[in-house]
Amino acid sequence: QAFGSEIVSSDSRQIYREMSIGTAKPTAEELAAVPHHFIDTRSVSEDYSAGRYEEDALRLLGELFAKHDLLFLVGGSGLYIDAVCDGMDPLPAVDEGLRRRLTERFRGDGLAPLLVELEKYDPAYYRQVDRENPHRVIRALEVCLQTGRPYSSLRRGEGGAPTVEEVRRKHLALQQERAELLYRRIDDRVDGMVAEGLEREARALYPLRDCNALQTVGYREFFEYFDGKITRDKAIELIKRNSRRYAKRQQTWFGRDDRIEWFDGGEGCAESIEKYLRKFV
């Protein structure tokens, strides 16, 4: 609002129409106050990827820069942010036969053997992958087997530079210095989502639970509860635990980027960021 600008979301889950409570989308008031892009533009049944997001986002940025000198790319999905800022090498098309064989192995033996194999072929990606997400593990492993190269080497943007690479960028991120406060906020946030109706939202999506978009914290734990594998209380406990783990992975991901200017996410944060940006615009 201070800069009269627009927000381009780089959240890989808020893009889906059916996932609102569990992704903490902007409120109706926030959406009305500032133009947002890539919110509620896809269905969970669609196959959407960081590569497709890169193409769509760069096309949109080209249009928006015709009317704005400053735009805000906002969100916590590191791969989507990297796709726009650094580019991605195109990944090979899916080998349906290989994917089917890996999926059958997962259904028969579970995820553990596939993780062992992924660690063998790509230890770098193994260290950062969500090891409870079968879709990501299977995709990475199929790329390794299909190309003979580590999946991580194809995600680093060795080619395909973005068309907006000449645009001056400032990388800003928020942090909470005290871990116990961060984790308390996460727990409170989960309780708030449950109170808003997260269970109801997850139950409505249960028939689509195999979609890649739904391999997401907050949904897959409730799916296990619906399957009778865990109790409702256990599902909520796991959502909190897995959210904390996700926060740690985000800290690791963004912590490796020395371009980032870090800001305390507490009171006065917006004013600090505005003051910082005024130096460049």
Accessible surface in RSA format (square Angstrom, percent):
REM  Atomic radii and reference values for relative SASA: ProtOr
REM  Chains: A
REM  Algorithm: Lee & Richards
REM  Probe-radius: 1.40
REM  Slices: 20
REM RES _ NUM      All-atoms   Total-Side   Main-Chain    Non-polar    All polar
REM                ABS   REL    ABS   REL    ABS   REL    ABS   REL    ABS   REL
RES GLN A   1   159.75  89.3 107.04  78.2  52.71 125.5  39.84  84.8 119.91  90.9
RES ALA A   2    59.29  54.5  23.71  36.6  35.58  80.9  36.90  52.0  22.39  59.3
RES PHE A   3    45.88  23.0  15.95   9.9  29.94  77.9  22.89  13.9  22.99  65.8
RES GLY A   4    54.19  66.8   0.00   N/A  54.19  66.8  37.60 103.2  16.58  37.1
RES SER A   5     9.70   8.2   3.03   4.0   6.67  15.4   4.15   8.8   5.55   7.8
RES GLU A   6    12.98   7.5  12.37   9.4   0.62   1.5   1.88   3.6  11.10   9.1
RES ILE A   7    40.47  23.0  40.47  30.1   0.00   0.0  40.47  29.1   0.00   0.0
RES VAL A   8     0.25   0.2   0.25   0.2   0.00   0.0   0.25   0.2   0.00   0.0
RES SER A   9     5.64   4.8   4.93   6.6   0.70   1.6   4.11   8.8   1.52   2.1
RES SER A  10     0.25   0.2   0.00   0.0   0.25   0.6   0.25   0.5   0.00   0.0
RES ASP A  11    33.78  23.7  31.10  31.0   2.69   6.4   2.22   5.2  31.57  31.5
RES SER A  12    11.43   9.7  11.43  15.3   0.00   0.0   4.18   8.9   7.25  10.2
RES ARG A  13    30.21  12.7  30.21  15.4   0.00   0.0  16.52  22.6  13.69   8.3
RES GLN A  14    23.67  13.2  23.67  17.3   0.00   0.0   0.00   0.0  23.67  18.0
RES ILE A  15     1.12   0.6   1.12   0.8   0.00   0.0   1.12   0.8   0.00   0.0
RES TYR A  16     5.87   2.7   5.87   3.3   0.00   0.0   0.00   0.0   5.87   7.2
RES ARG A  17   121.67  51.1 107.14  54.6  14.53  34.6  45.81  62.6  75.86  46.0
RES GLU A  18    60.46  34.7  44.56  33.7  15.90  37.8  39.08  75.6  21.38  17.5
RES MET A  19     0.00   0.0   0.00   0.0   0.00   0.0   0.00   0.0   0.00   0.0
RES SER A  20    44.15  37.3  41.62  55.5   2.53   5.8  26.92  57.3  17.23  24.1
RES ILE A  21    32.56  18.5  25.84  19.3   6.72  16.2  31.13  22.4   1.43   3.9
RES GLY A  22    12.51  15.4   0.00   N/A  12.51  15.4   0.26   0.7  12.25  27.4
RES THR A  23    13.28   9.4   2.44   2.5  10.84  25.8   9.21  12.4   4.07   6.2
RES ALA A  24    41.99  38.6  19.84  30.6  22.14  50.4  29.64  41.7  12.34  32.7
RES LYS A  25    28.76  14.0  11.25   6.9  17.50  41.7  11.25  10.1  17.50  18.6
RES PRO A  26    30.19  22.0  17.81  16.2  12.38  45.0  22.69  18.7   7.49  46.6
RES THR A  27    69.57  49.5  61.84  62.7   7.73  18.4  67.03  90.0   2.54   3.8
RES ALA A  28    76.81  70.6  61.18  94.4  15.63  35.6  65.21  91.8  11.60  30.7
RES GLU A  29   129.49  74.3 119.96  90.8   9.53  22.7  70.15 135.7  59.34  48.4
RES GLU A  30    92.47  53.1  87.91  66.5   4.56  10.9  38.33  74.1  54.14  44.2
RES LEU A  31    61.78  34.4  48.27  34.5  13.51  34.0  48.50  34.1  13.28  35.7
RES ALA A  32    91.72  84.3  50.28  77.6  41.44  94.3  61.41  86.5  30.31  80.3
RES ALA A  33    57.14  52.5  23.99  37.0  33.15  75.4  35.34  49.8  21.81  57.8
RES VAL A  34    20.48  13.5  19.65  17.8   0.82   2.0  20.48  17.8   0.00   0.0
RES PRO A  35    70.08  51.1  60.27  54.9   9.80  35.6  69.47  57.4   0.61   3.8
RES HIS A  36    39.75  21.7  12.97   9.0  26.79  68.5   6.51   6.7  33.24  38.7
RES HIS A  37    44.84  24.5  40.58  28.2   4.26  10.9  31.32  32.3  13.52  15.7
RES PHE A  38    23.67  11.8  20.89  12.9   2.78   7.2  20.89  12.7   2.78   8.0
RES ILE A  39    19.89  11.3   6.58   4.9  13.31  32.1   6.58   4.7  13.31  36.1
RES ASP A  40    59.77  41.9  48.19  48.0  11.57  27.4  17.23  40.5  42.54  42.4
RES THR A  41    66.73  47.5  46.16  46.8  20.57  49.0  50.05  67.2  16.69  25.2
RES ARG A  42    52.94  22.2  52.94  27.0   0.00   0.0   2.07   2.8  50.86  30.8
RES SER A  43    16.57  14.0  16.57  22.1   0.00   0.0  10.06  21.4   6.51   9.1
RES VAL A  44     2.38   1.6   0.00   0.0   2.38   5.7   0.00   0.0   2.38   6.5
RES SER A  45    78.22  66.1  47.57  63.5  30.65  70.6  28.47  60.6  49.75  69.7
RES GLU A  46    62.62  36.0  49.71  37.6  12.91  30.7  31.88  61.7  30.74  25.1
RES ASP A  47   119.39  83.6 104.39 103.9  14.99  35.5  43.28 101.9  76.11  75.9
RES TYR A  48    11.04   5.2   0.43   0.2  10.61  27.6   0.09   0.1  10.95  13.5
RES SER A  49    52.81  44.6  47.57  63.5   5.24  12.1  42.94  91.4   9.87  13.8
RES ALA A  50     8.26   7.6   3.46   5.3   4.81  10.9   3.46   4.9   4.81  12.7
RES GLY A  51    27.94  34.5   0.00   N/A  27.94  34.5  24.55  67.4   3.39   7.6
RES ARG A  52    99.28  41.7  98.24  50.1   1.03   2.5  41.62  56.9  57.66  34.9
RES TYR A  53     1.46   0.7   1.46   0.8   0.00   0.0   1.46   1.1   0.00   0.0
RES GLU A  54    19.82  11.4  19.82  15.0   0.00   0.0   2.76   5.3  17.05  13.9
RES GLU A  55   109.98  63.1 101.53  76.8   8.45  20.1  33.39  64.6  76.59  62.5
RES ASP A  56    26.74  18.7  23.84  23.7   2.90   6.9   7.63  18.0  19.11  19.1
RES ALA A  57     0.00   0.0   0.00   0.0   0.00   0.0   0.00   0.0   0.00   0.0
RES LEU A  58    21.38  11.9  17.21  12.3   4.17  10.5  17.36  12.2   4.02  10.8
RES ARG A  59   141.15  59.3 127.78  65.1  13.37  31.8  66.53  90.9  74.62  45.2
RES LEU A  60    29.50  16.4  27.66  19.8   1.83   4.6  29.15  20.5   0.35   0.9
RES LEU A  61    12.70   7.1  12.70   9.1   0.00   0.0  12.70   8.9   0.00   0.0
RES GLY A  62    46.03  56.8   0.00   N/A  46.03  56.8  30.49  83.7  15.53  34.8
RES GLU A  63   106.14  60.9  94.37  71.4  11.77  28.0  46.90  90.7  59.24  48.4
RES LEU A  64     6.66   3.7   6.66   4.8   0.00   0.0   6.66   4.7   0.00   0.0
RES PHE A  65    64.58  32.3  45.44  28.1  19.14  49.8  45.64  27.7  18.93  54.2
RES ALA A  66    92.68  85.2  46.98  72.5  45.70 104.0  58.84  82.9  33.84  89.6
RES LYS A  67   139.09  67.9 104.58  64.2  34.51  82.2  70.10  63.1  68.99  73.5
RES HIS A  68    35.52  19.4  28.95  20.1   6.57  16.8  24.48  25.2  11.04  12.8
RES ASP A  69   145.57 102.0 113.88 113.3  31.69  74.9  34.45  81.1 111.12 110.8
RES LEU A  70    37.14  20.7  33.88  24.2   3.27   8.2  34.72  24.4   2.42   6.5
RES LEU A  71    24.28  13.5   4.33   3.1  19.94  50.1   4.35   3.1  19.93  53.6
RES PHE A  72    58.29  29.2  55.40  34.3   2.89   7.5  58.29  35.3   0.00   0.0
RES LEU A  73    55.73  31.0  25.17  18.0  30.55  76.8  25.17  17.7  30.55  82.2
RES VAL A  74    71.65  47.1  67.05  60.7   4.60  11.1  69.78  60.6   1.87   5.1
RES GLY A  75    33.70  41.6   0.00   N/A  33.70  41.6  15.52  42.6  18.18  40.7
RES GLY A  76    23.54  29.0   0.00   N/A  23.54  29.0  17.44  47.9   6.10  13.7
RES SER A  77    13.38  11.3  10.21  13.6   3.17   7.3   8.48  18.1   4.90   6.9
RES GLY A  78     9.77  12.1   0.00   N/A   9.77  12.1   1.63   4.5   8.14  18.2
RES LEU A  79    44.93  25.0  42.52  30.4   2.41   6.1  42.52  29.9   2.41   6.5
RES TYR A  80    15.21   7.1  15.21   8.7   0.00   0.0  10.79   8.1   4.42   5.4
RES ILE A  81    26.73  15.2  26.73  19.9   0.00   0.0  26.73  19.2   0.00   0.0
RES ASP A  82    27.58  19.3  27.58  27.5   0.00   0.0   8.64  20.3  18.95  18.9
RES ALA A  83     0.00   0.0   0.00   0.0   0.00   0.0   0.00   0.0   0.00   0.0
RES VAL A  84     4.25   2.8   4.25   3.8   0.00   0.0   4.25   3.7   0.00   0.0
RES CYS A  85    10.75   8.1   7.09   7.9   3.67   8.6   0.63   1.6  10.13  10.9
RES ASP A  86    51.77  36.3  38.31  38.1  13.46  31.8  23.27  54.8  28.50  28.4
RES GLY A  87     2.03   2.5   0.00   N/A   2.03   2.5   0.00   0.0   2.03   4.6
RES MET A  88    17.39   9.0  10.65   7.0   6.75  16.1  10.65   9.1   6.75   8.9
RES ASP A  89    20.23  14.2  19.44  19.4   0.79   1.9   8.05  19.0  12.18  12.1
RES PRO A  90   121.28  88.4  96.76  88.2  24.52  89.1 108.45  89.5  12.83  79.7
RES LEU A  91    50.63  28.2  26.09  18.7  24.54  61.7  26.25  18.4  24.38  65.6
RES PRO A  92    36.00  26.2  21.90  20.0  14.11  51.3  34.28  28.3   1.73  10.7
RES ALA A  93    86.26  79.3  65.40 100.9  20.86  47.4  76.68 108.0   9.58  25.4
RES VAL A  94    49.33  32.5  28.23  25.6  21.10  50.8  28.23  24.5  21.10  57.2
RES ASP A  95    59.14  41.4  51.36  51.1   7.77  18.4  13.26  31.2  45.88  45.8
RES GLU A  96   112.11  64.4 107.72  81.5   4.39  10.5  53.21 102.9  58.91  48.1
RES GLY A  97    17.21  21.2   0.00   N/A  17.21  21.2  11.88  32.6   5.33  11.9
RES LEU A  98    19.40  10.8  19.40  13.9   0.00   0.0  19.40  13.6   0.00   0.0
RES ARG A  99    78.72  33.1  78.72  40.1   0.00   0.0  27.37  37.4  51.36  31.1
RES ARG A 100   140.17  58.9 135.46  69.1   4.70  11.2  54.14  74.0  86.03  52.1
RES ARG A 101   137.45  57.7 135.56  69.1   1.89   4.5  63.86  87.3  73.59  44.6
RES LEU A 102     3.12   1.7   3.12   2.2   0.00   0.0   3.12   2.2   0.00   0.0
RES THR A 103    30.33  21.6  30.33  30.7   0.00   0.0  22.95  30.8   7.37  11.1
RES GLU A 104   102.87  59.1  93.19  70.5   9.68  23.0  37.12  71.8  65.76  53.7
RES ARG A 105    90.71  38.1  85.81  43.7   4.91  11.7  47.26  64.6  43.45  26.3
RES PHE A 106    58.76  29.4  56.17  34.8   2.59   6.7  56.17  34.1   2.59   7.4
RES ARG A 107   178.38  74.9 141.69  72.2  36.69  87.4  54.43  74.4 123.95  75.1
RES GLY A 108    63.11  77.8   0.00   N/A  63.11  77.8  31.88  87.5  31.23  70.0
RES ASP A 109   100.10  70.1  71.66  71.3  28.44  67.2  20.12  47.4  79.98  79.8
RES GLY A 110    29.05  35.8   0.00   N/A  29.05  35.8  26.01  71.4   3.03   6.8
RES LEU A 111    26.56  14.8  20.92  15.0   5.64  14.2  20.92  14.7   5.64  15.2
RES ALA A 112    67.48  62.0  60.88  94.0   6.60  15.0  63.81  89.9   3.67   9.7
RES PRO A 113    53.18  38.8  44.09  40.2   9.09  33.1  49.64  41.0   3.54  22.0
RES LEU A 114     0.78   0.4   0.78   0.6   0.00   0.0   0.78   0.5   0.00   0.0
RES LEU A 115    25.58  14.2  25.58  18.3   0.00   0.0  25.58  18.0   0.00   0.0
RES VAL A 116   103.98  68.4 101.11  91.5   2.87   6.9 102.04  88.7   1.94   5.3
RES GLU A 117    35.53  20.4  32.85  24.9   2.68   6.4  15.92  30.8  19.60  16.0
RES LEU A 118     0.00   0.0   0.00   0.0   0.00   0.0   0.00   0.0   0.00   0.0
RES GLU A 119    81.45  46.8  77.92  58.9   3.53   8.4  15.74  30.4  65.71  53.6
RES LYS A 120   151.97  74.1 119.40  73.3  32.57  77.6  84.30  75.9  67.67  72.1
RES TYR A 121    84.67  39.5  69.85  39.7  14.82  38.6  47.26  35.5  37.41  46.1
RES ASP A 122     1.15   0.8   1.09   1.1   0.06   0.1   0.06   0.1   1.09   1.1
RES PRO A 123    66.32  48.3  66.32  60.5   0.00   0.0  66.32  54.8   0.00   0.0
RES ALA A 124    31.09  28.6  27.21  42.0   3.88   8.8  27.49  38.7   3.61   9.6
RES TYR A 125    11.22   5.2  11.22   6.4   0.00   0.0   2.28   1.7   8.94  11.0
RES TYR A 126    39.46  18.4  39.46  22.5   0.00   0.0  10.35   7.8  29.11  35.9
RES ARG A 127   165.26  69.4 141.37  72.1  23.89  56.9  61.30  83.8 103.96  63.0
RES GLN A 128    73.58  41.1  59.41  43.4  14.17  33.7  27.55  58.6  46.03  34.9
RES VAL A 129     8.43   5.5   0.04   0.0   8.39  20.2   3.48   3.0   4.95  13.4
RES ASP A 130    14.63  10.2  12.62  12.6   2.01   4.8   1.95   4.6  12.68  12.6
RES ARG A 131   100.58  42.2  90.69  46.2   9.89  23.5  30.53  41.7  70.05  42.5
RES GLU A 132    71.82  41.2  58.32  44.1  13.50  32.1  41.32  79.9  30.51  24.9
RES ASN A 133     2.03   1.4   2.03   2.0   0.00   0.0   0.00   0.0   2.03   2.0
RES PRO A 134    21.29  15.5  21.29  19.4   0.00   0.0  21.29  17.6   0.00   0.0
RES HIS A 135    64.12  35.0  57.38  39.9   6.74  17.3  33.81  34.8  30.31  35.3
RES ARG A 136    96.96  40.7  93.20  47.5   3.76   9.0  20.77  28.4  76.20  46.2
RES VAL A 137     0.00   0.0   0.00   0.0   0.00   0.0   0.00   0.0   0.00   0.0
RES ILE A 138    12.84   7.3  12.84   9.6   0.00   0.0  12.84   9.2   0.00   0.0
RES ARG A 139    44.08  18.5  43.89  22.4   0.20   0.5  22.73  31.1  21.35  12.9
RES ALA A 140     0.00   0.0   0.00   0.0   0.00   0.0   0.00   0.0   0.00   0.0
RES LEU A 141     0.00   0.0   0.00   0.0   0.00   0.0   0.00   0.0   0.00   0.0
RES GLU A 142     0.09   0.1   0.09   0.1   0.00   0.0   0.09   0.2   0.00   0.0
RES VAL A 143     0.00   0.0   0.00   0.0   0.00   0.0   0.00   0.0   0.00   0.0
RES CYS A 144     4.71   3.6   1.33   1.5   3.38   7.9   1.34   3.4   3.36   3.6
RES LEU A 145    64.96  36.2  34.46  24.7  30.50  76.7  37.68  26.5  27.28  73.4
RES GLN A 146    69.28  38.7  35.01  25.6  34.28  81.6  21.85  46.5  47.43  36.0
RES THR A 147    51.43  36.6  20.25  20.5  31.17  74.3  27.93  37.5  23.49  35.5
RES GLY A 148    70.45  86.9   0.00   N/A  70.45  86.9  36.37  99.8  34.08  76.3
RES ARG A 149   102.12  42.9  99.19  50.6   2.94   7.0  44.53  60.9  57.59  34.9
RES PRO A 150    56.30  41.0  55.72  50.8   0.58   2.1  55.93  46.2   0.37   2.3
RES TYR A 151    17.00   7.9  17.00   9.7   0.00   0.0   0.42   0.3  16.58  20.4
RES SER A 152     9.31   7.9   8.72  11.6   0.58   1.3   7.02  14.9   2.29   3.2
RES SER A 153    14.62  12.4  14.62  19.5   0.00   0.0  14.62  31.1   0.00   0.0
RES LEU A 154    10.86   6.0  10.86   7.8   0.00   0.0  10.86   7.6   0.00   0.0
RES ARG A 155    30.57  12.8  19.66  10.0  10.90  26.0   2.64   3.6  27.93  16.9
RES ARG A 156   149.94  63.0 119.92  61.1  30.02  71.5  59.79  81.7  90.15  54.6
RES GLY A 157    19.02  23.5   0.00   N/A  19.02  23.5   0.06   0.2  18.96  42.5
RES GLU A 158   114.02  65.5  71.50  54.1  42.53 101.3  45.31  87.6  68.72  56.1
RES GLY A 159    30.99  38.2   0.00   N/A  30.99  38.2  30.36  83.3   0.63   1.4
RES GLY A 160    48.21  59.5   0.00   N/A  48.21  59.5  32.81  90.0  15.41  34.5
RES ALA A 161    66.48  61.1  40.18  62.0  26.30  59.8  41.56  58.5  24.92  66.0
RES PRO A 162     7.05   5.1   3.66   3.3   3.39  12.3   4.62   3.8   2.42  15.1
RES THR A 163   106.57  75.8  85.93  87.1  20.64  49.2  84.99 114.2  21.58  32.6
RES VAL A 164    14.92   9.8  14.92  13.5   0.00   0.0  14.92  13.0   0.00   0.0
RES GLU A 165   109.29  62.7  89.80  67.9  19.50  46.4  24.72  47.8  84.58  69.1
RES GLU A 166   136.63  78.4 101.17  76.5  35.47  84.4  74.87 144.8  61.77  50.4
RES VAL A 167    45.72  30.1  36.18  32.8   9.54  23.0  41.08  35.7   4.64  12.6
RES ARG A 168   169.17  71.0 138.33  70.5  30.84  73.4  64.18  87.7 104.99  63.6
RES ARG A 169    81.22  34.1  57.69  29.4  23.53  56.0  33.55  45.8  47.67  28.9
RES LYS A 170    87.32  42.6  58.93  36.2  28.39  67.6  19.26  17.3  68.06  72.5
RES HIS A 171    28.08  15.3  20.15  14.0   7.93  20.3  13.86  14.3  14.21  16.5
RES LEU A 172    53.76  29.9  21.84  15.6  31.92  80.2  21.94  15.4  31.82  85.6
RES ALA A 173    18.96  17.4  12.30  19.0   6.66  15.1  18.96  26.7   0.00   0.0
RES LEU A 174   103.50  57.6  80.57  57.6  22.93  57.6  80.66  56.6  22.84  61.5
RES GLN A 175    64.39  36.0  54.53  39.9   9.86  23.5  19.19  40.9  45.20  34.3
RES GLN A 176    44.96  25.1  33.00  24.1  11.96  28.5   6.34  13.5  38.62  29.3
RES GLU A 177   126.20  72.5  96.78  73.2  29.42  70.1  44.57  86.2  81.63  66.6
RES ARG A 178   132.53  55.6 128.74  65.6   3.78   9.0  52.84  72.2  79.68  48.3
RES ALA A 179    51.46  47.3  45.57  70.3   5.89  13.4  48.12  67.8   3.34   8.9
RES GLU A 180    86.57  49.7  77.86  58.9   8.72  20.8  48.17  93.2  38.40  31.4
RES LEU A 181    47.99  26.7  47.53  34.0   0.46   1.1  47.62  33.4   0.38   1.0
RES LEU A 182    34.80  19.4  34.80  24.9   0.00   0.0  34.80  24.4   0.00   0.0
RES TYR A 183    48.91  22.8  48.91  27.8   0.00   0.0  41.31  31.0   7.60   9.4
RES ARG A 184   132.74  55.7 128.42  65.5   4.32  10.3  54.92  75.1  77.82  47.2
RES ARG A 185   144.17  60.5 138.82  70.8   5.36  12.8  45.68  62.4  98.50  59.7
RES ILE A 186    18.03  10.3  17.68  13.2   0.35   0.8  18.03  13.0   0.00   0.0
RES ASP A 187    38.27  26.8  38.27  38.1   0.00   0.0   9.20  21.7  29.07  29.0
RES ASP A 188    86.58  60.6  77.67  77.3   8.91  21.1  27.68  65.2  58.89  58.7
RES ARG A 189   128.79  54.1 116.97  59.6  11.82  28.1  51.24  70.0  77.55  47.0
RES VAL A 190     3.26   2.1   3.26   2.9   0.00   0.0   3.26   2.8   0.00   0.0
RES ASP A 191    66.87  46.8  60.55  60.3   6.33  15.0  27.60  65.0  39.27  39.2
RES GLY A 192    31.81  39.2   0.00   N/A  31.81  39.2  30.57  83.9   1.24   2.8
RES MET A 193    15.65   8.1  15.21  10.1   0.44   1.0   8.99   7.6   6.65   8.8
RES VAL A 194    27.90  18.4  18.36  16.6   9.54  23.0  18.36  16.0   9.54  25.9
RES ALA A 195    91.56  84.2  49.13  75.8  42.43  96.5  61.18  86.2  30.38  80.5
RES GLU A 196   115.66  66.4  94.43  71.4  21.24  50.6  40.33  78.0  75.33  61.5
RES GLY A 197     8.62  10.6   0.00   N/A   8.62  10.6   8.48  23.3   0.14   0.3
RES LEU A 198     0.25   0.1   0.25   0.2   0.00   0.0   0.25   0.2   0.00   0.0
RES GLU A 199    35.43  20.3  35.43  26.8   0.00   0.0  13.61  26.3  21.82  17.8
RES ARG A 200   161.27  67.7 153.46  78.2   7.81  18.6  76.90 105.1  84.36  51.1
RES GLU A 201    25.15  14.4  18.51  14.0   6.65  15.8  16.70  32.3   8.46   6.9
RES ALA A 202     0.00   0.0   0.00   0.0   0.00   0.0   0.00   0.0   0.00   0.0
RES ARG A 203   124.57  52.3 118.35  60.3   6.22  14.8  55.39  75.7  69.18  41.9
RES ALA A 204    78.83  72.5  47.64  73.5  31.18  70.9  60.22  84.8  18.60  49.3
RES LEU A 205     8.28   4.6   8.28   5.9   0.00   0.0   8.28   5.8   0.00   0.0
RES TYR A 206    52.67  24.6  52.67  30.0   0.00   0.0  41.33  31.1  11.34  14.0
RES PRO A 207   103.08  75.1  71.79  65.4  31.29 113.7  77.23  63.8  25.85 160.6
RES LEU A 208    71.73  39.9  67.92  48.6   3.81   9.6  71.71  50.4   0.01   0.0
RES ARG A 209    89.05  37.4  85.86  43.8   3.18   7.6  12.00  16.4  77.04  46.7
RES ASP A 210   104.09  72.9  96.31  95.9   7.79  18.4  32.10  75.5  71.99  71.8
RES CYS A 211    30.29  22.9  21.54  24.0   8.75  20.6  10.06  25.5  20.23  21.8
RES ASN A 212    66.97  46.2  60.62  58.6   6.35  15.3  24.02  57.8  42.95  41.5
RES ALA A 213     3.53   3.2   0.62   1.0   2.91   6.6   0.82   1.2   2.71   7.2
RES LEU A 214     0.12   0.1   0.00   0.0   0.12   0.3   0.00   0.0   0.12   0.3
RES GLN A 215    22.06  12.3  18.58  13.6   3.49   8.3   0.02   0.0  22.04  16.7
RES THR A 216    21.19  15.1  17.60  17.8   3.59   8.6  21.10  28.3   0.09   0.1
RES VAL A 217    28.14  18.5  21.25  19.2   6.90  16.6  21.25  18.5   6.90  18.7
RES GLY A 218     2.76   3.4   0.00   N/A   2.76   3.4   2.76   7.6   0.00   0.0
RES TYR A 219     0.00   0.0   0.00   0.0   0.00   0.0   0.00   0.0   0.00   0.0
RES ARG A 220    30.26  12.7  29.29  14.9   0.97   2.3  24.06  32.9   6.20   3.8
RES GLU A 221     5.11   2.9   4.41   3.3   0.70   1.7   5.11   9.9   0.00   0.0
RES PHE A 222     0.00   0.0   0.00   0.0   0.00   0.0   0.00   0.0   0.00   0.0
RES PHE A 223    11.36   5.7  11.36   7.0   0.00   0.0  11.36   6.9   0.00   0.0
RES GLU A 224    70.60  40.5  70.60  53.4   0.00   0.0  14.86  28.8  55.74  45.5
RES TYR A 225    60.07  28.0  54.72  31.1   5.35  13.9  23.41  17.6  36.67  45.2
RES PHE A 226    35.23  17.6   2.48   1.5  32.75  85.2   7.69   4.7  27.53  78.8
RES ASP A 227    64.71  45.3  31.45  31.3  33.26  78.6  14.32  33.7  50.39  50.3
RES GLY A 228    64.82  79.9   0.00   N/A  64.82  79.9  31.92  87.6  32.89  73.7
RES LYS A 229   148.94  72.7 114.22  70.1  34.72  82.7  72.02  64.8  76.92  81.9
RES ILE A 230    37.96  21.6  23.34  17.4  14.62  35.2  32.99  23.8   4.97  13.5
RES THR A 231    89.49  63.6  84.08  85.2   5.40  12.9  82.84 111.3   6.64  10.0
RES ARG A 232    89.64  37.6  87.24  44.5   2.40   5.7  32.33  44.2  57.31  34.7
RES ASP A 233   109.47  76.7 102.27 101.8   7.20  17.0  33.67  79.2  75.81  75.6
RES LYS A 234    80.45  39.2  78.53  48.2   1.92   4.6  44.84  40.4  35.62  37.9
RES ALA A 235     0.00   0.0   0.00   0.0   0.00   0.0   0.00   0.0   0.00   0.0
RES ILE A 236    23.15  13.2  23.15  17.2   0.00   0.0  23.15  16.7   0.00   0.0
RES GLU A 237    96.24  55.3  91.80  69.4   4.44  10.6  37.92  73.3  58.32  47.6
RES LEU A 238    21.86  12.2  21.86  15.6   0.00   0.0  21.86  15.4   0.00   0.0
RES ILE A 239     2.77   1.6   2.77   2.1   0.00   0.0   2.77   2.0   0.00   0.0
RES LYS A 240    43.28  21.1  43.28  26.6   0.00   0.0  12.18  11.0  31.10  33.1
RES ARG A 241    76.06  31.9  75.90  38.7   0.16   0.4  34.00  46.5  42.06  25.5
RES ASN A 242     8.08   5.6   7.49   7.2   0.59   1.4   2.70   6.5   5.38   5.2
RES SER A 243    21.88  18.5  16.96  22.6   4.92  11.3  10.44  22.2  11.44  16.0
RES ARG A 244    63.65  26.7  63.65  32.4   0.00   0.0  10.07  13.8  53.58  32.5
RES ARG A 245   104.90  44.0 103.62  52.8   1.27   3.0  33.61  45.9  71.29  43.2
RES TYR A 246    87.00  40.6  87.00  49.5   0.00   0.0  64.51  48.5  22.49  27.7
RES ALA A 247    12.49  11.5  10.97  16.9   1.52   3.5  11.91  16.8   0.58   1.5
RES LYS A 248   110.44  53.9 108.80  66.8   1.64   3.9  53.37  48.0  57.08  60.8
RES ARG A 249    70.41  29.6  64.46  32.9   5.95  14.2  40.50  55.3  29.91  18.1
RES GLN A 250    50.64  28.3  48.82  35.7   1.83   4.3  15.89  33.8  34.75  26.4
RES GLN A 251    87.85  49.1  79.49  58.1   8.36  19.9  41.04  87.4  46.81  35.5
RES THR A 252   101.41  72.1  89.86  91.1  11.56  27.5  70.92  95.3  30.49  46.1
RES TRP A 253    44.86  18.0  41.39  20.0   3.47   8.1  42.72  22.8   2.14   3.5
RES PHE A 254    33.96  17.0  33.90  21.0   0.05   0.1  33.90  20.6   0.05   0.2
RES GLY A 255    51.75  63.8   0.00   N/A  51.75  63.8  21.71  59.6  30.04  67.3
RES ARG A 256   152.40  64.0 113.89  58.1  38.51  91.7  67.79  92.6  84.61  51.3
RES ASP A 257    28.79  20.2  20.17  20.1   8.62  20.4  13.80  32.5  14.99  14.9
RES ASP A 258   142.03  99.5 105.79 105.3  36.23  85.7  49.85 117.3  92.17  91.9
RES ARG A 259   101.74  42.7  77.19  39.3  24.55  58.5  60.46  82.6  41.29  25.0
RES ILE A 260    22.60  12.9   6.69   5.0  15.91  38.3   6.82   4.9  15.77  42.8
RES GLU A 261    77.49  44.5  75.58  57.2   1.91   4.5   5.42  10.5  72.07  58.8
RES TRP A 262    89.50  35.9  65.31  31.6  24.18  56.8  50.83  27.1  38.67  62.7
RES PHE A 263    24.57  12.3  21.04  13.0   3.53   9.2  24.57  14.9   0.00   0.0
RES ASP A 264    81.39  57.0  68.81  68.5  12.59  29.8  35.95  84.6  45.44  45.3
RES GLY A 265    28.54  35.2   0.00   N/A  28.54  35.2   7.78  21.4  20.76  46.5
RES GLY A 266    34.20  42.2   0.00   N/A  34.20  42.2  28.30  77.7   5.90  13.2
RES GLU A 267   190.50 109.4 144.20 109.1  46.30 110.2  67.51 130.6 122.99 100.4
RES GLY A 268    33.63  41.5   0.00   N/A  33.63  41.5  24.00  65.9   9.63  21.6
RES CYS A 269    19.71  14.9  15.47  17.3   4.24  10.0  11.83  30.0   7.88   8.5
RES ALA A 270    72.84  67.0  61.36  94.7  11.48  26.1  66.47  93.6   6.37  16.9
RES GLU A 271   115.34  66.2 109.43  82.8   5.91  14.1  63.33 122.5  52.01  42.5
RES SER A 272    55.15  46.6  45.57  60.8   9.57  22.1  20.65  44.0  34.50  48.3
RES ILE A 273    34.16  19.4  34.16  25.4   0.00   0.0  34.16  24.6   0.00   0.0
RES GLU A 274    58.90  33.8  57.72  43.7   1.18   2.8  12.50  24.2  46.40  37.9
RES LYS A 275   161.31  78.7 154.99  95.1   6.31  15.0 102.00  91.8  59.30  63.2
RES TYR A 276    33.73  15.7  30.39  17.3   3.34   8.7  20.94  15.7  12.79  15.8
RES LEU A 277     9.08   5.1   9.08   6.5   0.00   0.0   9.08   6.4   0.00   0.0
RES ARG A 278   114.77  48.2 100.65  51.3  14.12  33.6  47.41  64.8  67.35  40.8
RES LYS A 279   146.04  71.2 106.77  65.5  39.27  93.5  73.05  65.8  72.99  77.7
RES PHE A 280    55.27  27.7  43.25  26.8  12.03  31.3  48.66  29.5   6.61  18.9
RES VAL A 281    92.64  61.0  30.04  27.2  62.60 150.8  66.38  57.7  26.26  71.2
END  Absolute sums over single chains surface
CHAIN  1 A    15360.0      12112.1       3247.9       8050.0       7310.0
END  Absolute sums over all chains
TOTAL         15360.0      12112.1       3247.9       8050.0       7310.0
